[in-house]
Amino acid sequence: MPKKKKWFKAGKPLNWKSSDSQKTRRESALKSRSGKLLPAARALQALANVTKDKDTARKARADAIYFYAQHEKQKDRMK
């Protein structure tokens, strides 16, 4: 049986660990993306989509949703 190809090419590391507290995870993700909410949300969503660990997927998805919501709030304030 041929070895499976990895189709996902990870970019810049998140420095995000599912074992960290919620606050630490979100700070790490945001810092890894230079404080930008949307890139942090997209990176976490990508992680949630490719991981096989259910706990990691759940936490990454929750953090991504948080960053998407914060981005929307920030956009609304700029109008």
PyMOL Python script that loads the backbone (N, CA, C, O; Angstrom):
from pymol import cmd

cmd.read_pdbstr("""\
ATOM      1  N   MET A   1       0.851  -1.175   0.000  1.00  0.00           N
ATOM      2  CA  MET A   1       0.000   0.000   0.000  1.00  0.00           C
ATOM      3  C   MET A   1       0.899   1.240   0.000  1.00  0.00           C
ATOM      4  O   MET A   1       1.810   1.335   0.822  1.00  0.00           O
ATOM      5  N   PRO A   2       0.655   2.195  -0.912  1.00  0.00           N
ATOM      6  CA  PRO A   2       1.505   3.388  -0.974  1.00  0.00           C
ATOM      7  C   PRO A   2       1.294   4.298   0.234  1.00  0.00           C
ATOM      8  O   PRO A   2       0.217   4.342   0.828  1.00  0.00           O
ATOM      9  N   LYS A   3       2.351   5.016   0.573  1.00  0.00           N
ATOM     10  CA  LYS A   3       2.286   5.950   1.696  1.00  0.00           C
ATOM     11  C   LYS A   3       1.383   7.127   1.323  1.00  0.00           C
ATOM     12  O   LYS A   3       1.443   7.631   0.202  1.00  0.00           O
ATOM     13  N   LYS A   4       0.552   7.556   2.262  1.00  0.00           N
ATOM     14  CA  LYS A   4      -0.369   8.661   1.998  1.00  0.00           C
ATOM     15  C   LYS A   4       0.397   9.975   1.873  1.00  0.00           C
ATOM     16  O   LYS A   4       1.350  10.231   2.608  1.00  0.00           O
ATOM     17  N   LYS A   5      -0.035  10.787   0.939  1.00  0.00           N
ATOM     18  CA  LYS A   5       0.555  12.109   0.783  1.00  0.00           C
ATOM     19  C   LYS A   5      -0.130  13.074   1.725  1.00  0.00           C
ATOM     20  O   LYS A   5      -1.345  13.012   1.915  1.00  0.00           O
ATOM     21  N   LYS A   6       0.642  13.960   2.311  1.00  0.00           N
ATOM     22  CA  LYS A   6       0.059  15.021   3.123  1.00  0.00           C
ATOM     23  C   LYS A   6      -0.301  16.164   2.187  1.00  0.00           C
ATOM     24  O   LYS A   6       0.564  16.708   1.502  1.00  0.00           O
ATOM     25  N   TRP A   7      -1.553  16.521   2.159  1.00  0.00           N
ATOM     26  CA  TRP A   7      -2.003  17.559   1.242  1.00  0.00           C
ATOM     27  C   TRP A   7      -1.970  18.947   1.868  1.00  0.00           C
ATOM     28  O   TRP A   7      -2.014  19.950   1.156  1.00  0.00           O
ATOM     29  N   PHE A   8      -1.892  19.010   3.198  1.00  0.00           N
ATOM     30  CA  PHE A   8      -1.913  20.305   3.878  1.00  0.00           C
ATOM     31  C   PHE A   8      -0.488  20.792   4.110  1.00  0.00           C
ATOM     32  O   PHE A   8       0.320  20.089   4.717  1.00  0.00           O
ATOM     33  N   LYS A   9      -0.186  21.968   3.638  1.00  0.00           N
ATOM     34  CA  LYS A   9       1.122  22.576   3.848  1.00  0.00           C
ATOM     35  C   LYS A   9       0.975  23.652   4.918  1.00  0.00           C
ATOM     36  O   LYS A   9       0.399  24.714   4.682  1.00  0.00           O
ATOM     37  N   ALA A  10       1.502  23.356   6.082  1.00  0.00           N
ATOM     38  CA  ALA A  10       1.412  24.313   7.188  1.00  0.00           C
ATOM     39  C   ALA A  10       2.325  25.501   6.917  1.00  0.00           C
ATOM     40  O   ALA A  10       3.408  25.356   6.349  1.00  0.00           O
ATOM     41  N   GLY A  11       1.879  26.652   7.324  1.00  0.00           N
ATOM     42  CA  GLY A  11       2.675  27.862   7.160  1.00  0.00           C
ATOM     43  C   GLY A  11       3.485  28.142   8.415  1.00  0.00           C
ATOM     44  O   GLY A  11       4.133  27.257   8.973  1.00  0.00           O
ATOM     45  N   LYS A  12       3.432  29.361   8.830  1.00  0.00           N
ATOM     46  CA  LYS A  12       4.139  29.809  10.026  1.00  0.00           C
ATOM     47  C   LYS A  12       3.590  29.083  11.268  1.00  0.00           C
ATOM     48  O   LYS A  12       2.376  28.928  11.397  1.00  0.00           O
ATOM     49  N   PRO A  13       4.466  28.639  12.180  1.00  0.00           N
ATOM     50  CA  PRO A  13       3.969  27.926  13.367  1.00  0.00           C
ATOM     51  C   PRO A  13       3.091  28.811  14.263  1.00  0.00           C
ATOM     52  O   PRO A  13       3.316  30.016  14.380  1.00  0.00           O
ATOM     53  N   LEU A  14       2.108  28.199  14.880  1.00  0.00           N
ATOM     54  CA  LEU A  14       1.182  28.920  15.757  1.00  0.00           C
ATOM     55  C   LEU A  14       1.691  29.052  17.188  1.00  0.00           C
ATOM     56  O   LEU A  14       1.308  29.983  17.896  1.00  0.00           O
ATOM     57  N   ASN A  15       2.548  28.134  17.620  1.00  0.00           N
ATOM     58  CA  ASN A  15       2.973  28.060  19.028  1.00  0.00           C
ATOM     59  C   ASN A  15       1.749  27.892  19.929  1.00  0.00           C
ATOM     60  O   ASN A  15       1.694  28.449  21.025  1.00  0.00           O
ATOM     61  N   TRP A  16       0.801  27.141  19.472  1.00  0.00           N
ATOM     62  CA  TRP A  16      -0.485  26.914  20.120  1.00  0.00           C
ATOM     63  C   TRP A  16      -0.528  25.476  20.597  1.00  0.00           C
ATOM     64  O   TRP A  16      -0.255  24.557  19.824  1.00  0.00           O
ATOM     65  N   LYS A  17      -0.869  25.269  21.866  1.00  0.00           N
ATOM     66  CA  LYS A  17      -0.968  23.913  22.416  1.00  0.00           C
ATOM     67  C   LYS A  17      -2.337  23.741  23.046  1.00  0.00           C
ATOM     68  O   LYS A  17      -2.790  24.608  23.794  1.00  0.00           O
ATOM     69  N   SER A  18      -2.991  22.649  22.756  1.00  0.00           N
ATOM     70  CA  SER A  18      -4.336  22.435  23.296  1.00  0.00           C
ATOM     71  C   SER A  18      -4.310  22.243  24.810  1.00  0.00           C
ATOM     72  O   SER A  18      -5.338  22.395  25.469  1.00  0.00           O
ATOM     73  N   SER A  19      -3.145  21.911  25.365  1.00  0.00           N
ATOM     74  CA  SER A  19      -3.040  21.716  26.816  1.00  0.00           C
ATOM     75  C   SER A  19      -2.925  23.036  27.582  1.00  0.00           C
ATOM     76  O   SER A  19      -3.075  23.057  28.804  1.00  0.00           O
ATOM     77  N   ASP A  20      -2.661  24.135  26.873  1.00  0.00           N
ATOM     78  CA  ASP A  20      -2.573  25.452  27.522  1.00  0.00           C
ATOM     79  C   ASP A  20      -3.961  25.966  27.884  1.00  0.00           C
ATOM     80  O   ASP A  20      -4.974  25.453  27.409  1.00  0.00           O
ATOM     81  N   SER A  21      -3.987  26.983  28.730  1.00  0.00           N
ATOM     82  CA  SER A  21      -5.263  27.610  29.080  1.00  0.00           C
ATOM     83  C   SER A  21      -5.791  28.376  27.870  1.00  0.00           C
ATOM     84  O   SER A  21      -5.050  28.681  26.935  1.00  0.00           O
ATOM     85  N   GLN A  22      -7.069  28.675  27.909  1.00  0.00           N
ATOM     86  CA  GLN A  22      -7.705  29.397  26.810  1.00  0.00           C
ATOM     87  C   GLN A  22      -7.003  30.734  26.552  1.00  0.00           C
ATOM     88  O   GLN A  22      -6.740  31.091  25.403  1.00  0.00           O
ATOM     89  N   LYS A  23      -6.710  31.450  27.600  1.00  0.00           N
ATOM     90  CA  LYS A  23      -6.058  32.753  27.473  1.00  0.00           C
ATOM     91  C   LYS A  23      -4.677  32.615  26.829  1.00  0.00           C
ATOM     92  O   LYS A  23      -4.328  33.386  25.934  1.00  0.00           O
ATOM     93  N   THR A  24      -3.901  31.645  27.278  1.00  0.00           N
ATOM     94  CA  THR A  24      -2.555  31.430  26.741  1.00  0.00           C
ATOM     95  C   THR A  24      -2.607  31.007  25.281  1.00  0.00           C
ATOM     96  O   THR A  24      -1.809  31.471  24.467  1.00  0.00           O
ATOM     97  N   ARG A  25      -3.556  30.120  24.947  1.00  0.00           N
ATOM     98  CA  ARG A  25      -3.690  29.674  23.552  1.00  0.00           C
ATOM     99  C   ARG A  25      -3.980  30.848  22.635  1.00  0.00           C
ATOM    100  O   ARG A  25      -3.367  30.997  21.578  1.00  0.00           O
ATOM    101  N   ARG A  26      -4.915  31.671  23.051  1.00  0.00           N
ATOM    102  CA  ARG A  26      -5.313  32.799  22.199  1.00  0.00           C
ATOM    103  C   ARG A  26      -4.203  33.841  22.087  1.00  0.00           C
ATOM    104  O   ARG A  26      -4.001  34.413  21.016  1.00  0.00           O
ATOM    105  N   GLU A  27      -3.489  34.093  23.172  1.00  0.00           N
ATOM    106  CA  GLU A  27      -2.361  35.026  23.121  1.00  0.00           C
ATOM    107  C   GLU A  27      -1.274  34.503  22.184  1.00  0.00           C
ATOM    108  O   GLU A  27      -0.707  35.263  21.399  1.00  0.00           O
ATOM    109  N   SER A  28      -0.990  33.220  22.266  1.00  0.00           N
ATOM    110  CA  SER A  28       0.038  32.608  21.420  1.00  0.00           C
ATOM    111  C   SER A  28      -0.345  32.691  19.949  1.00  0.00           C
ATOM    112  O   SER A  28       0.481  33.043  19.106  1.00  0.00           O
ATOM    113  N   ALA A  29      -1.590  32.368  19.645  1.00  0.00           N
ATOM    114  CA  ALA A  29      -2.051  32.397  18.256  1.00  0.00           C
ATOM    115  C   ALA A  29      -2.006  33.816  17.702  1.00  0.00           C
ATOM    116  O   ALA A  29      -1.587  34.031  16.564  1.00  0.00           O
ATOM    117  N   LEU A  30      -2.431  34.766  18.495  1.00  0.00           N
ATOM    118  CA  LEU A  30      -2.445  36.155  18.052  1.00  0.00           C
ATOM    119  C   LEU A  30      -1.026  36.686  17.873  1.00  0.00           C
ATOM    120  O   LEU A  30      -0.739  37.392  16.907  1.00  0.00           O
ATOM    121  N   LYS A  31      -0.155  36.348  18.793  1.00  0.00           N
ATOM    122  CA  LYS A  31       1.238  36.801  18.706  1.00  0.00           C
ATOM    123  C   LYS A  31       1.928  36.198  17.483  1.00  0.00           C
ATOM    124  O   LYS A  31       2.753  36.856  16.848  1.00  0.00           O
ATOM    125  N   SER A  32       1.598  34.961  17.153  1.00  0.00           N
ATOM    126  CA  SER A  32       2.231  34.300  16.012  1.00  0.00           C
ATOM    127  C   SER A  32       1.814  34.927  14.681  1.00  0.00           C
ATOM    128  O   SER A  32       2.493  34.754  13.669  1.00  0.00           O
ATOM    129  N   ARG A  33       0.713  35.645  14.687  1.00  0.00           N
ATOM    130  CA  ARG A  33       0.219  36.307  13.473  1.00  0.00           C
ATOM    131  C   ARG A  33       0.309  37.828  13.589  1.00  0.00           C
ATOM    132  O   ARG A  33      -0.489  38.547  12.988  1.00  0.00           O
ATOM    133  N   SER A  34       1.265  38.312  14.351  1.00  0.00           N
ATOM    134  CA  SER A  34       1.550  39.749  14.504  1.00  0.00           C
ATOM    135  C   SER A  34       0.345  40.545  14.983  1.00  0.00           C
ATOM    136  O   SER A  34       0.172  41.701  14.597  1.00  0.00           O
ATOM    137  N   GLY A  35      -0.489  39.937  15.820  1.00  0.00           N
ATOM    138  CA  GLY A  35      -1.628  40.632  16.394  1.00  0.00           C
ATOM    139  C   GLY A  35      -2.811  40.791  15.457  1.00  0.00           C
ATOM    140  O   GLY A  35      -3.740  41.538  15.763  1.00  0.00           O
ATOM    141  N   LYS A  36      -2.795  40.112  14.333  1.00  0.00           N
ATOM    142  CA  LYS A  36      -3.888  40.229  13.365  1.00  0.00           C
ATOM    143  C   LYS A  36      -4.916  39.127  13.611  1.00  0.00           C
ATOM    144  O   LYS A  36      -4.582  37.943  13.643  1.00  0.00           O
ATOM    145  N   LEU A  37      -6.161  39.534  13.784  1.00  0.00           N
ATOM    146  CA  LEU A  37      -7.231  38.610  14.160  1.00  0.00           C
ATOM    147  C   LEU A  37      -7.596  37.619  13.058  1.00  0.00           C
ATOM    148  O   LEU A  37      -7.712  36.421  13.316  1.00  0.00           O
ATOM    149  N   LEU A  38      -7.776  38.106  11.844  1.00  0.00           N
ATOM    150  CA  LEU A  38      -8.239  37.231  10.769  1.00  0.00           C
ATOM    151  C   LEU A  38      -7.222  36.146  10.407  1.00  0.00           C
ATOM    152  O   LEU A  38      -7.616  34.989  10.261  1.00  0.00           O
ATOM    153  N   PRO A  39      -5.934  36.463  10.255  1.00  0.00           N
ATOM    154  CA  PRO A  39      -4.964  35.381   9.991  1.00  0.00           C
ATOM    155  C   PRO A  39      -4.880  34.363  11.130  1.00  0.00           C
ATOM    156  O   PRO A  39      -4.686  33.173  10.884  1.00  0.00           O
ATOM    157  N   ALA A  40      -5.023  34.819  12.357  1.00  0.00           N
ATOM    158  CA  ALA A  40      -5.009  33.897  13.496  1.00  0.00           C
ATOM    159  C   ALA A  40      -6.217  32.966  13.426  1.00  0.00           C
ATOM    160  O   ALA A  40      -6.093  31.764  13.657  1.00  0.00           O
ATOM    161  N   ALA A  41      -7.381  33.522  13.108  1.00  0.00           N
ATOM    162  CA  ALA A  41      -8.605  32.710  12.996  1.00  0.00           C
ATOM    163  C   ALA A  41      -8.471  31.687  11.876  1.00  0.00           C
ATOM    164  O   ALA A  41      -8.864  30.532  12.037  1.00  0.00           O
ATOM    165  N   ARG A  42      -7.922  32.105  10.748  1.00  0.00           N
ATOM    166  CA  ARG A  42      -7.783  31.192   9.611  1.00  0.00           C
ATOM    167  C   ARG A  42      -6.796  30.059   9.914  1.00  0.00           C
ATOM    168  O   ARG A  42      -7.023  28.912   9.529  1.00  0.00           O
ATOM    169  N   ALA A  43      -5.710  30.386  10.598  1.00  0.00           N
ATOM    170  CA  ALA A  43      -4.721  29.364  10.944  1.00  0.00           C
ATOM    171  C   ALA A  43      -5.324  28.343  11.910  1.00  0.00           C
ATOM    172  O   ALA A  43      -5.095  27.142  11.768  1.00  0.00           O
ATOM    173  N   LEU A  44      -6.083  28.813  12.876  1.00  0.00           N
ATOM    174  CA  LEU A  44      -6.722  27.903  13.831  1.00  0.00           C
ATOM    175  C   LEU A  44      -7.799  27.063  13.159  1.00  0.00           C
ATOM    176  O   LEU A  44      -7.961  25.887  13.487  1.00  0.00           O
ATOM    177  N   GLN A  45      -8.531  27.647  12.228  1.00  0.00           N
ATOM    178  CA  GLN A  45      -9.550  26.888  11.498  1.00  0.00           C
ATOM    179  C   GLN A  45      -8.890  25.796  10.668  1.00  0.00           C
ATOM    180  O   GLN A  45      -9.398  24.677  10.589  1.00  0.00           O
ATOM    181  N   ALA A  46      -7.755  26.120  10.047  1.00  0.00           N
ATOM    182  CA  ALA A  46      -7.018  25.116   9.270  1.00  0.00           C
ATOM    183  C   ALA A  46      -6.545  23.989  10.183  1.00  0.00           C
ATOM    184  O   ALA A  46      -6.638  22.817   9.820  1.00  0.00           O
ATOM    185  N   LEU A  47      -6.046  24.333  11.352  1.00  0.00           N
ATOM    186  CA  LEU A  47      -5.613  23.318  12.313  1.00  0.00           C
ATOM    187  C   LEU A  47      -6.777  22.424  12.710  1.00  0.00           C
ATOM    188  O   LEU A  47      -6.646  21.201  12.749  1.00  0.00           O
ATOM    189  N   ALA A  48      -7.907  23.036  13.003  1.00  0.00           N
ATOM    190  CA  ALA A  48      -9.095  22.265  13.398  1.00  0.00           C
ATOM    191  C   ALA A  48      -9.542  21.323  12.283  1.00  0.00           C
ATOM    192  O   ALA A  48     -10.043  20.231  12.554  1.00  0.00           O
ATOM    193  N   ASN A  49      -9.364  21.737  11.048  1.00  0.00           N
ATOM    194  CA  ASN A  49      -9.803  20.922   9.911  1.00  0.00           C
ATOM    195  C   ASN A  49      -8.895  19.733   9.632  1.00  0.00           C
ATOM    196  O   ASN A  49      -9.360  18.724   9.102  1.00  0.00           O
ATOM    197  N   VAL A  50      -7.619  19.825   9.972  1.00  0.00           N
ATOM    198  CA  VAL A  50      -6.694  18.754   9.600  1.00  0.00           C
ATOM    199  C   VAL A  50      -6.285  17.833  10.746  1.00  0.00           C
ATOM    200  O   VAL A  50      -5.774  16.741  10.500  1.00  0.00           O
ATOM    201  N   THR A  51      -6.497  18.247  11.979  1.00  0.00           N
ATOM    202  CA  THR A  51      -6.064  17.410  13.102  1.00  0.00           C
ATOM    203  C   THR A  51      -6.979  16.210  13.286  1.00  0.00           C
ATOM    204  O   THR A  51      -8.166  16.258  12.966  1.00  0.00           O
ATOM    205  N   LYS A  52      -6.408  15.142  13.804  1.00  0.00           N
ATOM    206  CA  LYS A  52      -7.200  13.944  14.085  1.00  0.00           C
ATOM    207  C   LYS A  52      -7.603  13.878  15.549  1.00  0.00           C
ATOM    208  O   LYS A  52      -8.453  13.071  15.928  1.00  0.00           O
ATOM    209  N   ASP A  53      -6.996  14.726  16.372  1.00  0.00           N
ATOM    210  CA  ASP A  53      -7.290  14.763  17.804  1.00  0.00           C
ATOM    211  C   ASP A  53      -8.556  15.586  18.037  1.00  0.00           C
ATOM    212  O   ASP A  53      -8.588  16.777  17.726  1.00  0.00           O
ATOM    213  N   LYS A  54      -9.584  14.967  18.576  1.00  0.00           N
ATOM    214  CA  LYS A  54     -10.872  15.640  18.749  1.00  0.00           C
ATOM    215  C   LYS A  54     -10.795  16.824  19.711  1.00  0.00           C
ATOM    216  O   LYS A  54     -11.436  17.849  19.482  1.00  0.00           O
ATOM    217  N   ASP A  55     -10.019  16.691  20.778  1.00  0.00           N
ATOM    218  CA  ASP A  55      -9.887  17.779  21.745  1.00  0.00           C
ATOM    219  C   ASP A  55      -9.196  18.988  21.109  1.00  0.00           C
ATOM    220  O   ASP A  55      -9.622  20.126  21.307  1.00  0.00           O
ATOM    221  N   THR A  56      -8.141  18.738  20.355  1.00  0.00           N
ATOM    222  CA  THR A  56      -7.437  19.821  19.663  1.00  0.00           C
ATOM    223  C   THR A  56      -8.356  20.489  18.658  1.00  0.00           C
ATOM    224  O   THR A  56      -8.394  21.716  18.574  1.00  0.00           O
ATOM    225  N   ALA A  57      -9.094  19.701  17.897  1.00  0.00           N
ATOM    226  CA  ALA A  57     -10.011  20.248  16.894  1.00  0.00           C
ATOM    227  C   ALA A  57     -11.075  21.127  17.551  1.00  0.00           C
ATOM    228  O   ALA A  57     -11.383  22.212  17.059  1.00  0.00           O
ATOM    229  N   ARG A  58     -11.634  20.650  18.667  1.00  0.00           N
ATOM    230  CA  ARG A  58     -12.684  21.406  19.359  1.00  0.00           C
ATOM    231  C   ARG A  58     -12.146  22.743  19.871  1.00  0.00           C
ATOM    232  O   ARG A  58     -12.780  23.783  19.695  1.00  0.00           O
ATOM    233  N   LYS A  59     -10.974  22.707  20.504  1.00  0.00           N
ATOM    234  CA  LYS A  59     -10.399  23.931  21.062  1.00  0.00           C
ATOM    235  C   LYS A  59      -9.938  24.892  19.969  1.00  0.00           C
ATOM    236  O   LYS A  59     -10.116  26.103  20.094  1.00  0.00           O
ATOM    237  N   ALA A  60      -9.351  24.365  18.907  1.00  0.00           N
ATOM    238  CA  ALA A  60      -8.899  25.220  17.803  1.00  0.00           C
ATOM    239  C   ALA A  60     -10.098  25.880  17.129  1.00  0.00           C
ATOM    240  O   ALA A  60     -10.047  27.061  16.783  1.00  0.00           O
ATOM    241  N   ARG A  61     -11.170  25.125  16.943  1.00  0.00           N
ATOM    242  CA  ARG A  61     -12.371  25.677  16.315  1.00  0.00           C
ATOM    243  C   ARG A  61     -13.000  26.756  17.199  1.00  0.00           C
ATOM    244  O   ARG A  61     -13.449  27.787  16.698  1.00  0.00           O
ATOM    245  N   ALA A  62     -13.032  26.521  18.504  1.00  0.00           N
ATOM    246  CA  ALA A  62     -13.586  27.516  19.437  1.00  0.00           C
ATOM    247  C   ALA A  62     -12.762  28.792  19.416  1.00  0.00           C
ATOM    248  O   ALA A  62     -13.318  29.891  19.420  1.00  0.00           O
ATOM    249  N   ASP A  63     -11.443  28.655  19.393  1.00  0.00           N
ATOM    250  CA  ASP A  63     -10.579  29.835  19.341  1.00  0.00           C
ATOM    251  C   ASP A  63     -10.727  30.557  18.007  1.00  0.00           C
ATOM    252  O   ASP A  63     -10.712  31.787  17.965  1.00  0.00           O
ATOM    253  N   ALA A  64     -10.868  29.811  16.924  1.00  0.00           N
ATOM    254  CA  ALA A  64     -11.067  30.424  15.608  1.00  0.00           C
ATOM    255  C   ALA A  64     -12.368  31.221  15.582  1.00  0.00           C
ATOM    256  O   ALA A  64     -12.397  32.343  15.079  1.00  0.00           O
ATOM    257  N   ILE A  65     -13.429  30.656  16.114  1.00  0.00           N
ATOM    258  CA  ILE A  65     -14.717  31.357  16.160  1.00  0.00           C
ATOM    259  C   ILE A  65     -14.593  32.637  16.979  1.00  0.00           C
ATOM    260  O   ILE A  65     -15.149  33.670  16.607  1.00  0.00           O
ATOM    261  N   TYR A  66     -13.866  32.569  18.091  1.00  0.00           N
ATOM    262  CA  TYR A  66     -13.631  33.748  18.925  1.00  0.00           C
ATOM    263  C   TYR A  66     -12.927  34.845  18.114  1.00  0.00           C
ATOM    264  O   TYR A  66     -13.339  36.004  18.153  1.00  0.00           O
ATOM    265  N   PHE A  67     -11.870  34.481  17.381  1.00  0.00           N
ATOM    266  CA  PHE A  67     -11.126  35.473  16.598  1.00  0.00           C
ATOM    267  C   PHE A  67     -11.953  36.026  15.435  1.00  0.00           C
ATOM    268  O   PHE A  67     -11.853  37.209  15.111  1.00  0.00           O
ATOM    269  N   TYR A  68     -12.779  35.166  14.801  1.00  0.00           N
ATOM    270  CA  TYR A  68     -13.671  35.657  13.741  1.00  0.00           C
ATOM    271  C   TYR A  68     -14.650  36.687  14.316  1.00  0.00           C
ATOM    272  O   TYR A  68     -14.899  37.720  13.695  1.00  0.00           O
ATOM    273  N   ALA A  69     -15.201  36.408  15.490  1.00  0.00           N
ATOM    274  CA  ALA A  69     -16.144  37.331  16.129  1.00  0.00           C
ATOM    275  C   ALA A  69     -15.454  38.646  16.494  1.00  0.00           C
ATOM    276  O   ALA A  69     -16.018  39.722  16.296  1.00  0.00           O
ATOM    277  N   GLN A  70     -14.243  38.558  17.024  1.00  0.00           N
ATOM    278  CA  GLN A  70     -13.499  39.771  17.377  1.00  0.00           C
ATOM    279  C   GLN A  70     -13.189  40.600  16.124  1.00  0.00           C
ATOM    280  O   GLN A  70     -13.241  41.829  16.155  1.00  0.00           O
ATOM    281  N   HIS A  71     -12.872  39.920  15.038  1.00  0.00           N
ATOM    282  CA  HIS A  71     -12.606  40.611  13.771  1.00  0.00           C
ATOM    283  C   HIS A  71     -13.846  41.347  13.286  1.00  0.00           C
ATOM    284  O   HIS A  71     -13.763  42.489  12.833  1.00  0.00           O
ATOM    285  N   GLU A  72     -14.994  40.689  13.383  1.00  0.00           N
ATOM    286  CA  GLU A  72     -16.255  41.322  12.973  1.00  0.00           C
ATOM    287  C   GLU A  72     -16.555  42.556  13.831  1.00  0.00           C
ATOM    288  O   GLU A  72     -16.981  43.586  13.308  1.00  0.00           O
ATOM    289  N   LYS A  73     -16.336  42.454  15.129  1.00  0.00           N
ATOM    290  CA  LYS A  73     -16.552  43.602  16.023  1.00  0.00           C
ATOM    291  C   LYS A  73     -15.629  44.755  15.645  1.00  0.00           C
ATOM    292  O   LYS A  73     -16.040  45.915  15.626  1.00  0.00           O
ATOM    293  N   GLN A  74     -14.395  44.423  15.349  1.00  0.00           N
ATOM    294  CA  GLN A  74     -13.408  45.435  14.978  1.00  0.00           C
ATOM    295  C   GLN A  74     -13.825  46.119  13.660  1.00  0.00           C
ATOM    296  O   GLN A  74     -13.688  47.333  13.515  1.00  0.00           O
ATOM    297  N   LYS A  75     -14.328  45.331  12.714  1.00  0.00           N
ATOM    298  CA  LYS A  75     -14.789  45.878  11.439  1.00  0.00           C
ATOM    299  C   LYS A  75     -15.965  46.823  11.654  1.00  0.00           C
ATOM    300  O   LYS A  75     -16.036  47.886  11.036  1.00  0.00           O
ATOM    301  N   ASP A  76     -16.897  46.431  12.539  1.00  0.00           N
ATOM    302  CA  ASP A  76     -18.078  47.249  12.796  1.00  0.00           C
ATOM    303  C   ASP A  76     -17.705  48.576  13.454  1.00  0.00           C
ATOM    304  O   ASP A  76     -18.328  49.603  13.182  1.00  0.00           O
ATOM    305  N   ARG A  77     -16.695  48.556  14.315  1.00  0.00           N
ATOM    306  CA  ARG A  77     -16.256  49.785  14.981  1.00  0.00           C
ATOM    307  C   ARG A  77     -15.610  50.764  14.004  1.00  0.00           C
ATOM    308  O   ARG A  77     -15.624  51.973  14.234  1.00  0.00           O
ATOM    309  N   MET A  78     -15.048  50.246  12.925  1.00  0.00           N
ATOM    310  CA  MET A  78     -14.357  51.098  11.966  1.00  0.00           C
ATOM    311  C   MET A  78     -15.326  51.789  11.011  1.00  0.00           C
ATOM    312  O   MET A  78     -14.944  52.734  10.321  1.00  0.00           O
ATOM    313  N   LYS A  79     -16.565  51.332  10.964  1.00  0.00           N
ATOM    314  CA  LYS A  79     -17.557  51.936  10.037  1.00  0.00           C
ATOM    315  C   LYS A  79     -17.982  53.287  10.529  1.00  0.00           C
ATOM    316  O   LYS A  79     -18.803  53.946   9.891  1.00  0.00           O
TER     317      LYS A  79
END
""", "prot")
cmd.dss("prot")
cmd.show_as("cartoon", "prot")
cmd.util.cbc("prot")
cmd.orient("prot")
